[in-house]
Amino acid sequence: MTLPIELDQLFAIDDGSLPEIRVEGLDQRSIEGALDLIHSAALAPAKYAHEAGSEAPPGVNHFVAKVAIGGTELPELGVASFEDAMIIDYRMGPAWDAARISALFELLSRSALSTRAPMSRSNRERIRNCGALSRRPGCCI
């Protein structure tokens, strides 16, 4: 599988940044469903930044996890949840081949389905205006 050059540029070269994928406008049940999905796909227990681990309050419960989706192991992902959003960050670099990028999008798709939340008009607008194939940091879904 080959990737559009614009998409490949979002993953290929480790420039030292940790680009974010933001999923906003979620309720607590939706966030919990998405986090459960990520934990269930984890190859090892998540490493939490806060000593309270998964019990830490929203906004400070960032964790790092290595997951496999459909048999494809992804590089480590950083995950944080907030009152109404979830953020996934990743380190760019050569480990992100076409299969891993596809698996990341599968994880995002499954996370969105696990939320069972209707997409608001404002979220549909964010997707349309996101410029997902641009290098704009903090692209929102």
C-alpha positions as CSV (number, residue, x, y, z in Angstrom):
1,M,0.0,0.0,0.0
2,T,1.3,3.5,-0.8
3,L,0.3,6.6,1.0
4,P,-0.5,10.0,-0.4
5,I,2.7,12.1,0.0
6,E,0.9,14.6,2.2
7,L,-0.1,11.8,4.7
8,D,3.3,10.2,4.6
9,Q,4.8,13.6,5.6
10,L,2.7,13.6,8.8
11,F,4.5,10.4,10.0
12,A,7.8,9.8,8.1
13,I,10.4,12.1,9.5
14,D,11.0,12.4,13.3
15,D,11.3,16.2,13.7
16,G,11.2,15.9,17.5
17,S,7.5,16.9,17.8
18,L,4.6,14.9,19.2
19,P,1.7,15.7,16.8
20,E,-1.7,15.4,18.4
21,I,-4.9,13.9,17.2
22,R,-7.8,15.5,19.1
23,V,-11.2,14.0,19.4
24,E,-13.4,16.7,20.9
25,G,-17.0,17.2,22.0
26,L,-17.2,13.8,23.8
27,D,-19.2,13.0,27.0
28,Q,-17.6,11.0,29.8
29,R,-19.2,7.7,28.7
30,S,-17.7,8.2,25.2
31,I,-14.3,8.9,26.6
32,E,-14.4,5.8,28.9
33,G,-15.4,3.6,25.9
34,A,-12.5,4.9,23.8
35,L,-10.0,4.5,26.7
36,D,-11.3,1.0,27.3
37,L,-10.7,0.1,23.7
38,I,-7.1,1.4,23.8
39,H,-6.4,-0.5,27.0
40,S,-7.9,-3.7,25.5
41,A,-5.6,-3.3,22.5
42,A,-2.5,-2.7,24.7
43,L,0.4,-5.1,24.5
44,A,1.4,-4.3,28.1
45,P,0.0,-2.3,30.9
46,A,-0.1,1.5,30.2
47,K,2.5,3.7,31.7
48,Y,0.8,6.6,33.5
49,A,2.5,9.9,34.1
50,H,0.5,10.5,37.3
51,E,0.9,8.4,40.5
52,A,-2.9,7.9,40.7
53,G,-2.8,6.1,37.3
54,S,-6.1,5.7,35.7
55,E,-7.8,7.2,38.7
56,A,-6.1,10.6,38.1
57,P,-8.5,13.4,37.3
58,P,-9.2,14.3,33.7
59,G,-6.4,16.4,32.3
60,V,-3.6,14.9,34.3
61,N,-4.1,11.2,33.5
62,H,-1.8,11.0,30.5
63,F,-0.5,7.6,29.7
64,V,1.7,5.9,27.1
65,A,0.7,2.6,25.6
66,K,1.9,0.3,22.9
67,V,-1.1,-1.3,21.1
68,A,-1.7,-3.7,18.3
69,I,-4.6,-3.4,16.0
70,G,-5.5,-6.2,13.7
71,G,-2.2,-7.8,14.4
72,T,-0.2,-4.7,13.5
73,E,1.9,-3.3,16.4
74,L,1.9,0.5,16.6
75,P,4.8,2.6,18.0
76,E,4.0,4.0,21.4
77,L,1.0,6.4,21.6
78,G,0.5,9.0,24.3
79,V,-3.2,9.3,25.4
80,A,-4.8,11.9,27.5
81,S,-8.4,12.5,28.4
82,F,-10.1,15.7,29.4
83,E,-13.7,16.6,30.5
84,D,-14.9,16.6,26.9
85,A,-12.0,15.4,24.7
86,M,-9.4,12.8,24.2
87,I,-5.9,13.4,22.7
88,I,-3.6,10.9,21.1
89,D,0.0,11.9,20.3
90,Y,2.7,10.0,18.5
91,R,6.4,10.3,17.7
92,M,7.0,10.7,14.0
93,G,9.6,8.6,12.3
94,P,10.5,5.7,10.0
95,A,8.6,3.1,12.2
96,W,5.3,4.6,10.7
97,D,5.0,2.6,7.5
98,A,1.7,2.3,5.5
99,A,0.4,-0.7,7.5
100,R,1.0,1.1,10.9
101,I,-0.6,4.3,9.7
102,S,-3.6,2.3,8.5
103,A,-3.8,0.5,11.8
104,L,-3.8,3.9,13.6
105,F,-6.7,5.1,11.6
106,E,-8.5,1.8,12.3
107,L,-7.9,2.4,16.1
108,L,-9.4,5.9,15.6
109,S,-12.3,4.5,13.7
110,R,-13.0,1.9,16.4
111,S,-12.7,4.5,19.1
112,A,-15.2,6.7,17.3
113,L,-17.6,3.7,17.0
114,S,-17.1,2.8,20.6
115,T,-18.3,6.2,21.7
116,R,-21.7,5.7,20.0
117,A,-22.0,9.5,20.3
118,P,-23.8,11.3,17.4
119,M,-21.5,13.6,15.6
120,S,-22.5,17.2,16.2
121,R,-22.6,19.7,13.4
122,S,-19.6,21.6,14.9
123,N,-17.5,18.3,14.9
124,R,-18.5,17.6,11.3
125,E,-17.4,21.2,10.5
126,R,-14.0,20.6,12.3
127,I,-13.4,17.5,10.2
128,R,-14.2,19.3,7.0
129,N,-11.9,22.3,8.0
130,C,-9.2,20.2,9.6
131,G,-6.8,20.0,6.7
132,A,-6.0,16.5,7.8
133,L,-3.4,16.3,5.1
134,S,-1.7,19.5,6.2
135,R,1.1,19.8,8.7
136,R,-1.1,21.9,11.0
137,P,-0.5,20.8,14.6
138,G,-3.4,19.8,16.7
139,C,-5.7,18.6,13.9
140,C,-9.1,18.1,15.5
141,I,-11.6,15.4,14.7
